[in-house]
Amino acid sequence: MGSDAFSALYRDQVLAHGRQPRQAGRLDGRARRASANNALCGDRVAVSLRLGDDGAIAELRHDSEGCLLCLASVSLMAGRVQGLAPTAVPALATALRDGLARADDRGLGELAALIGAAPYPSRHRCALLPWDALLAALEAPESEA
């Protein structure tokens, strides 16, 4: 598949996830919660999650508003981290951050769709904001909704 075909595929994934974000909503009851905002763009992401008995991320929901790139990122993130150990999340966030900085999608799986924003440094924050909220939620104590 040529470069143009990859670009089209990634663009289609970002559009699909941005228009209909997966795992949208809030978890009721006890959950870990955190939010992050991008004042420049107006993006807002609130993440709520629960860990399973094995310590992995069992449930994750997000209540998000913002640009299409931010909504696509939170949707892709929510699908990607389900079932992961919390200790695996920082490396994944760093891989995305580095991938955006270098325009390198290797090892990102579906998250590679976000690398289309690499040539636009002002948009990197839009793609990374959900990860900031997730990392904060993983550090937060459980609380009631």
C-alpha positions as CSV (number, residue, x, y, z in Angstrom):
1,M,0.0,0.0,0.0
2,G,1.5,3.4,-1.0
3,S,1.8,6.5,1.1
4,D,-1.4,8.0,-0.3
5,A,-3.3,4.9,0.5
6,F,-2.0,4.9,4.1
7,S,-2.9,8.6,4.4
8,A,-6.4,7.9,3.2
9,L,-6.8,5.0,5.6
10,Y,-5.6,7.1,8.6
11,R,-7.8,10.0,7.6
12,D,-10.8,7.7,7.4
13,Q,-10.0,6.2,10.9
14,V,-9.6,9.7,12.4
15,L,-12.9,10.8,10.8
16,A,-14.8,7.7,11.9
17,H,-13.6,7.9,15.5
18,G,-13.9,11.7,15.7
19,R,-17.5,11.7,14.5
20,Q,-18.5,8.7,16.6
21,P,-16.1,8.4,19.6
22,R,-16.2,4.9,21.1
23,Q,-16.5,4.4,24.9
24,A,-18.1,7.8,25.3
25,G,-19.9,8.5,28.6
26,R,-19.2,8.3,32.3
27,L,-18.8,5.4,34.7
28,D,-21.2,5.7,37.6
29,G,-20.2,4.7,41.1
30,R,-16.6,4.2,42.3
31,A,-14.0,4.9,39.7
32,R,-10.7,6.7,39.1
33,R,-11.3,10.1,37.5
34,A,-9.4,12.9,35.9
35,S,-9.7,15.6,33.3
36,A,-7.5,17.7,31.0
37,N,-8.2,20.8,29.1
38,N,-6.6,22.6,26.1
39,A,-7.4,26.2,26.4
40,L,-5.9,27.0,23.0
41,C,-8.3,24.7,21.2
42,G,-11.2,24.4,23.7
43,D,-10.7,20.6,24.0
44,R,-11.9,19.0,27.2
45,V,-11.5,15.4,28.2
46,A,-12.8,13.7,31.3
47,V,-11.8,10.1,31.9
48,S,-13.3,7.6,34.3
49,L,-11.9,4.1,34.7
50,R,-12.0,1.0,36.8
51,L,-9.3,-1.6,37.3
52,G,-10.2,-5.3,37.4
53,D,-9.3,-7.8,40.0
54,D,-6.1,-8.5,37.9
55,G,-5.1,-4.8,38.1
56,A,-5.7,-4.2,34.4
57,I,-7.9,-1.5,33.0
58,A,-11.3,-3.2,33.0
59,E,-13.6,-0.3,32.0
60,L,-12.9,3.1,30.6
61,R,-15.3,5.8,29.6
62,H,-14.7,9.4,28.5
63,D,-16.8,12.5,28.5
64,S,-15.1,14.7,25.9
65,E,-15.7,17.8,23.8
66,G,-13.4,19.2,21.3
67,C,-12.0,19.1,17.8
68,L,-12.2,16.0,15.6
69,L,-8.5,15.1,16.3
70,C,-9.0,15.1,20.1
71,L,-12.2,13.1,19.9
72,A,-10.5,10.6,17.5
73,S,-7.5,10.3,19.9
74,V,-9.7,9.7,23.0
75,S,-11.7,7.1,21.1
76,L,-8.7,5.2,19.8
77,M,-7.0,5.5,23.2
78,A,-10.1,4.1,25.0
79,G,-10.1,1.0,22.8
80,R,-6.4,0.5,22.9
81,V,-5.9,0.5,26.7
82,Q,-8.8,-1.7,27.7
83,G,-7.2,-4.8,29.3
84,L,-3.7,-3.2,29.7
85,A,-1.9,-3.0,33.0
86,P,-1.6,0.6,34.1
87,T,2.2,0.3,34.0
88,A,2.0,-0.2,30.2
89,V,0.2,3.1,29.6
90,P,3.0,5.6,30.1
91,A,5.1,3.8,27.4
92,L,2.3,3.9,25.0
93,A,1.7,7.6,25.6
94,T,5.4,8.3,25.1
95,A,5.4,6.2,21.9
96,L,2.6,8.4,20.5
97,R,4.3,11.6,21.7
98,D,7.5,10.5,20.0
99,G,5.7,9.3,16.9
100,L,4.1,12.7,16.5
101,A,7.4,14.5,17.0
102,R,9.2,12.3,14.4
103,A,6.3,11.6,12.1
104,D,6.9,7.9,12.8
105,D,4.0,5.5,13.1
106,R,6.0,2.3,13.8
107,G,4.7,0.2,16.7
108,L,1.5,2.3,17.2
109,G,-1.1,0.0,15.7
110,E,-4.4,1.8,15.3
111,L,-2.9,4.8,17.1
112,A,-0.8,5.4,13.9
113,A,-3.9,7.1,12.5
114,L,-3.0,10.1,14.7
115,I,0.4,10.5,13.1
116,G,-1.3,12.5,10.3
117,A,-1.1,15.4,12.7
118,A,2.8,15.2,12.9
119,P,3.4,18.1,10.4
120,Y,1.2,20.4,12.6
121,P,2.9,20.8,16.0
122,S,0.0,23.0,17.2
123,R,-2.2,20.0,16.8
124,H,0.0,17.6,18.8
125,R,-1.7,18.8,22.0
126,C,-5.1,17.8,20.6
127,A,-3.9,14.2,20.0
128,L,-2.1,14.0,23.4
129,L,-4.6,15.6,25.7
130,P,-6.6,12.4,26.3
131,W,-3.4,10.6,27.3
132,D,-2.8,13.3,29.9
133,A,-6.2,12.7,31.4
134,L,-5.7,9.0,31.4
135,L,-2.3,9.1,33.1
136,A,-3.8,11.4,35.7
137,A,-6.8,9.1,36.2
138,L,-4.5,6.1,36.8
139,E,-2.8,8.1,39.6
140,A,-6.1,9.2,41.2
141,P,-7.8,7.4,44.0
142,E,-11.2,5.9,43.4
143,S,-14.1,8.2,44.1
144,E,-17.8,8.3,43.7
145,A,-19.4,9.9,40.7
